Structures are given as structure tokens and as C-alpha cells.
Amino acid sequence: MNDLQDVEYEKFWRRLQQMGLNAYEARSYLVLVGHPRFKALELAARAQVPRQKIYEVLDSLVEKGFAQVVQEKTKLFSAVEPGMAIPAYLQRQKEEQERNLNEQHSYGQNLVRDLRIAYAEGHVGRGTLDYLRIVNEPSQIAVQYRSMLGAVEREYLEFSRPPYAVDPLDEQLVKQAAARGVACRILVEPEALDDDHRQRLDEYAAYGVEVRLISNLPMKLAAFDGTQGLIALLDPVITRPTWTAIVFDHSGMGEAMQGLFEQWWRKAEPRPSAD
């Protein structure tokens, strides 16, 4: 069937399939690699591809850039040199995946917009506890946090403690909020600062973000404009650190969290210089 050693053939055949060719395509390409040219039915016999399938297989190999027609009159086929065929194929696969991801992102953004309208219409009448919600999933906590941070207009306050759903010292939205005039203050536990974090402190200061250090913060807290925010508490039962977040939209709760933040802010130490 081929001129490669059985072990080599099996290895190459499987690797071509892992890359995206089907079994018939991989087998046909390996036979073509070892010979200058073949007629379709000759190749079918050598590659053990059903005769009724060989033209479909060859058309696919030509389309994917692994085979070429070298003589139109009798339609002989030869392999495209692997150093050209494989990188070009992988590049096309990468570009196609990127196009698909961009399309999915676009569809997702449109879906979010449409579903938000439906969600708002379905939640016109507020329930008794609509101003409080419990969120356990870190990715959902991150979405809530970024949504409020992106919409904040006047003031953003945070108690920052690991583990992070979103690290406030590595988040562009914090700098963007400060750049548009939002008063941004973050309390950080010094034990959580590594070298990368310390280097970012001066960058944040340049944007107008105030950072102070204090140990043993009682919770994770992010408060926005005195009305919205998240409070995250460590689960006391589970050994592995796990946060449960309460998302609030309540002016009384927001005012209480502002007061708590100010108490801890007054006790905290100024940020150290990165130098």
C-alpha cells in the first residue's frame, strides 16, 4: 500500500488525522508523498480507498492544499510538498477558527442585547429581594464586577483579597474609570502583593487610583456610586478558599459599605513606592 515502514506509516497516518484529515485523505496523501504521480483509480487501489470515494477524497485533498493536478488531460495527481502543504493548511485552519470566534462574539453581543430587553420586560415588577442576589460561580462574579465597574460614574471602593475572580490591580477597567474622573480607592492586603503587583502601584497612581495597605480585611468588597456593589465572604465550611458573593443594589447597603470602607481606609498605610 505504501513505501513507508509500517510503524512510520501508522504514526504519520494518525498524526495527519489529528491535524484534521480524515482516514482516507491521510492514507491517500501518504501514498502520494512516496510517488511522483498517480491516476485516481491507481491511487484508490494503492491507498485502499473505495473506488467510488476516491474522487471525493482527491477533490478534498486539492481543496485543502495537499494534492495537485499535474496533467489535466488524464488527470494525474501528485502530493504538494509537506513543507508547503502542512503550514499553509494550519494557517487556513487558524484563520477559519478566528473567523468563527469573531462571528460567535458578534452573535453573542447581539444576543446579549436582545435578551437584556426580554429580561428587562420580564422583570418590570421587582420582587421583595430583587436588590440582593447570591452568586457562587467565579466567572459570574467577574461579569457582575466588570459590568458595575464599567458603568460607575462617581466613586469606586474596594477591599481586595485573593483568590480573585478579577484582580483589581490587573484590570484595565479600573484605569479607565479613573481616567474618566471616577474617584477610585483600593485597600489591599500587603501579604497578597508580589513584585508584579508592586510595580503596578505607581502605574495606578499615575491614573489617580489611590491604594493603601492593611492586613486582615474582613471580606472582599466592591462598592460603586454608593448604591451598588458586591460583598464576598469566604465559605467557612469548605477547606479550599471559596468565595460566595452577594450582589446588592440598595442605597442603604451602599451607604453602610461606604462607612465600613472609610473606617478601614483611615487605619491603612500608604502604598509603598515601586522603587
C-alpha positions, 0 to 999 in steps of 0.5 A, a space after each residue: 500500500 505504501 513505501 513507508 515502514 509500517 510503524 512510520 506509516 501508522 504514526 504519520 497516518 494518525 498524526 495527519 488525522 489529528 491535524 484534521 484529515 480524515 482516514 482516507 485523505 491521510 492514507 491517500 496523501 501518504 501514498 502520494 508523498 512516496 510517488 511522483 504521480 498517480 491516476 485516481 483509480 491507481 491511487 484508490 487501489 494503492 491507498 485502499 480507498 473505495 473506488 467510488 470515494 476516491 474522487 471525493 477524497 482527491 477533490 478534498 485533498 486539492 481543496 485543502 492544499 495537499 494534492 495537485 493536478 499535474 496533467 489535466 488531460 488524464 488527470 494525474 495527481 501528485 502530493 504538494 510538498 509537506 513543507 508547503 502543504 502542512 503550514 499553509 493548511 494550519 494557517 487556513 485552519 487558524 484563520 477559519 477558527 478566528 473567523 468563527 470566534 469573531 462571528 460567535 462574539 458578534 452573535 453573542 453581543 447581539 444576543 446579549 442585547 436582545 435578551 437584556 430587553 426580554 429580561 428587562 420586560 420580564 422583570 418590570 415588577 421587582 420582587 421583595 429581594 430583587 436588590 440582593 442576589 447570591 452568586 457562587 460561580 467565579 466567572 459570574 462574579 467577574 461579569 457582575 464586577 466588570 459590568 458595575 465597574 464599567 458603568 460607575 460614574 462617581 466613586 469606586 471602593 474596594 477591599 481586595 483579597 485573593 483568590 480573585 475572580 478579577 484582580 483589581 490591580 490587573 484590570 484595565 477597567 479600573 484605569 479607565 474609570 479613573 481616567 474618566 474622573 471616577 474617584 477610585 480607592 483600593 485597600 489591599 492586603 500587603 501579604 497578597 502583593 508580589 513584585 508584579 503587583 508592586 510595580 503596578 502601584 505607581 502605574 495606578 497612581 499615575 491614573 489617580 487610583 489611590 491604594 493603601 495597605 492593611 492586613 486582615 480585611 474582613 471580606 472582599 468588597 466592591 462598592 460603586 456610586 454608593 448604591 451598588 456593589 458586591 460583598 464576598 465572604 469566604 465559605 467557612 465550611 469548605 477547606 479550599 478558599 471559596 468565595 460566595 458573593 452577594 450582589 446588592 443594589 440598595 442605597 442603604 447597603 451602599 451607604 453602610 459599605 461606604 462607612 465600613 470602607 472609610 473606617 478601614 481606609 483611615 487605619 491603612 498605610 500608604 502604598 509603598 513606592 515601586 522603587 
